[in-house]
Amino acid sequence: MFRHTKLLQFEAKPEKPDPVYARKLQELIGGAFGEMSVTMQYLFQGWNCRIEGKYKDLLMDTATEEIGHVEMLATMVARLLEGAPATATAESVQDPVMAAMIGGMDVQQAIVAGGGALPADSNGYPWNGRYIVASGNLLADFRANVAAEAQGRLQTARLYNMTDDPGVKAMLRFNLARDTVHQKQWLAAIEELKADGLEDEIVPNALLDEEDQTHNKTIWHLSDGPDGAKGGSWTTDAGIEYLMDPEPLGGPGTAPKPDPALYGTYAPLQDAKGTAKGKAKAVKNKLK
């Protein structure tokens, strides 16, 4: 059961309308790392959690808080859109600054939402359920949560520097603080999962004895420069070898002959020069 309280978590009052910034703020509502994403991510993780108790409660507490963040941002967007475009459009003919302002706003906020927020990002792209991660494995999910909060805080910090409105900045300072604590809580919850013996470092902590043991302790050097191998924490300390000149282990990645009814362009396979078969054929040709 959810119960709505008719008070915002934090005040959402801009000093003055700003329809261009209202469009920018949409990213924190319906963007890939916006509040709608973390809301649904934590809700589905919580609903799918098979352990009653502290982990499920943490997920549901945070998910419910995030619903409030969506409400807070939507309220701010509506207030930033006050007077636009109905009254501002007439003035824009005479005022070039106002004309530019109207040109940069999201007209769908007026046409579709009636001067309010949309479940979309700053380009008007609708929010997508594929943004969320809810795998049923708490370690995998909590790691995804840390990343989501980090990206969300990063975007909030960027938007903080894109406005001088004291009311907007006050709300964003609150959002920054909550993103900080949420990163900390998921990092701490990851360690508690390990301490409780529920998860280990690798997700999932299974099939470790069945995987190819030759290839579970090497990093392949596949980019210019030797500096990757200098990372002690992911080489010597982790018991991982940095292969500076790895060799391909498979043959040519050639697709099979297409179905004639599909009319794909096709020619019989030619032996690649670097393969054993290709080299043997080259030697044979020289002997002729």
N, C-alpha and C positions, 0 to 999 in steps of 0.2 A: 504494500500500500504506500502510495506517495501522497503527501499533503503539501499544498502550496501555501506559503506564508506571504502575505501581501506587502512585504518589505524587501527591498534589495539587500544583498549581502554587503554592498558598499555603494555609496552615492554615485550616481551617473548623471551629472549635470554639467554640460559644457557652458562656458561663459557666453558663447555666441554660436549660431548655426555655422556649419561648414560642410556643405554637401560633398565636396571633393574628398574630405577626410572621412566622411561617412562611408564612401565607397572603399577607401583603404581599410577601414576597420572591419569590413566584411570578411577579410582574410582570417581574422581571429574568431569569426563565427563559423563560417562554412568552408574554410580552407582545409587542406589535407591534415594540417596540424592544429586546426582550430578547436574551439571548445566543444563543438558538436561531435568532433571525432573522439576526443578523450571522454566525453560523456558516454557515448555509445560503446566505446572500447571498454571502459570500466564496468558499465552495466552488464554487458554480455560476458565479460570475464567473471563478474560476480554471480550472475545467474547460472553460469556453467561450472562454477567452482564446486568441487565434490567434497570439500572439507568445511563443515560448519565451524564457526569460531572466528579467531582473530583475523585470518587472511580474508575471508569472505566479508567480514564486517569492514575491514579497511577498504576493500574494493567498493562496497556499497556506500560507505560514508563519502568517499572521494567522488564517486559517480554522481551522487546526489548534489554535492557541492558544485560540480561542474554544470549541472542543469541550471543552477543559479547564476553561473558565470555567463551562460548563453543569454539568460534573461537580462542581466545587467548590460551586456554589450548591445543587445537588441534595443533596449531602452535608450542607450546613449546614441545609437544610430538614428532612432526616431527623432531625438532632440536635436541632433546635428542637422537633420533634414528639415527642421521647422522653417516654414516659409519658402521652401524650394520644392518644385519650380513655380508653383502657382503665382506667387507674388514677385518672385525674383526674375522671372522670365521677361516681364514687361520692362523692368529696369535694365536688363542686360543690353537692350538695344542702344541705350544711351551710355552705359558704363562698360568699357572694354574689359575691365578687371572682372566685373560680374559676368560678362559673357564668357570669359575663359573659365570662370568658376563653374558655370552651368555646363559648359562643354566637357568638363572633366568629371562630372557626376555620373553615377549609374542611373540611367533613365528608367531602368526596370524597378528601381526602388520607388519611383513615383507611379509608373504605369501599372506595374504588377502588384506592388505591396502597398500602394496608397500612401507613400511617404514613410515607409518603415523598412525594417531589416528583412533580408531574404535568407533562406537556407542555402547560401551560395558563397563563393569566394570573391575576391576583389575584382575578378574579371567577369563575374556573373555566372561562372560555371557551377552547376548545382552540386551540393554536397553529395558524396558517394559513400555508400556503406562499405565499399572495398578499401577505404582508408583504414579501417580498424583491424586490430589484431586481437583475437580471442581464441587461443589454441587449446585451452584446457590444461596446458602445462604451465604452472605458475611461474617457474623460473624463466621460461621463454617469454611469457607475457609481461612479467615485471621488468625484464630487460627492455622490451619494446616500450613499456610505459616510461622508463627513464628517457629513452630517445624521444618519445612524443613530447614530454614535458620540456626537454632541452630545446627541441625545435620550436615549440610554442613560445618559450621564454625568449628565444633568439628573435622571433618575429615581433613579439611584444616590445622588446628593447629597440628594435629598428623603428617601429611605429611611434614609440615614445619620443624619438628624436625628430619625428616628422611633424610635430605639433608644438605650438606655444600656448595652447589653451590650458589654463591652470586646472580647470575642472576635468578635462580629459586626462591630463598628466597625473592628477591625483588618483583617478580610477586605475590607470595603467600601473602606477606604483603599487597599488594593492594587488593587481594581477601578477606583477613581477614577483612579489613576495610569496604569493601562493604557488607560483611555478617553482620557486626555489624550494619551498618546503616539500612539495610533491616529488621533486627529484630526490631530495634527501630521504623521504619515506620509502620510495621504491628501492633505492640503493640499500637502505637498512633492512627492508623486507627480504631482499635477495640473500643477505648474509644470514638472516634468521631462518630462512628455508634450509640453508645448508646446516646451520647449527641444530635444527630440529631433525636432521637426517632425512628430510623429504626430498632433497635434490642435491646434486653435486655440481661440479664446474661445467660438465658437458651435457647438452640437451639433445635427446633424452639420454639418461645415464643407463643405457642398455646397448646390447650388441657390440660392446667394446672389444670383446674377445673374438668376434666373428668378422670384424672389419679387416681390411688388408693392412696387416701390421707394418708392411714396408713403407706405406705411404701415410701413416698417421703421425709422423714426427719429422716432416720435411717442409720447408718453404721453398718454392720455386722462384728463382731470380729471373723475372721475365720483363724487366724494364731497364732502361738505360741507367747507368751509375751503380756503384757498389755499396751505397750507404745503407740500404735496407738491412744488410747483414750486420751492421754495427749496433743494432738494437739488442742489447743484452737481455732485456726482460722477455723477449720473444724468441731468443735463440738459446744461449748457454743456460740461462736460469730456468727456462721452460723445457730443457732437454730436446730442443728442436734444431735440426741441422738446416743450414741455408745452402741449398744447391745452387752454385753459381752458374753452372752450365747444364741445366736439365735437358734430357733428351725426350722426344715424343715417344710414347709407348704404344700407340696405335697406328694402323695403316691409314691410307687416304680416306677422307670423309666423303666418299662418293655416294650419292643417292642412287637407288636402284632404277632400272629401266621403267619409265612411266607407262601407265595404261595408255594404249594407243588412242582410246576414246577421249583422253584429256588433251591430246595434241601438244604435248610438251616437247620442246626441242631436245633431241637426243643424238648422241654419237657413241659408238662402242668405246669402252674404257681404254684409255691410253695409260701405259705404265708410267707412274711418276718417277722422275729422275732420281730422287733421293731414296726410293725404296729398294729393298734387296732384289725384287723381281726386275725393277728398272735397271739396276746396275748390272745384273746378270745379262740382261738383254743387250745393254750397251757393249759389254765385253764380247758377247757373241757376234755382234755386228762388226766389231773391229777385226775379229778373226776371219771374217768372210773375205 
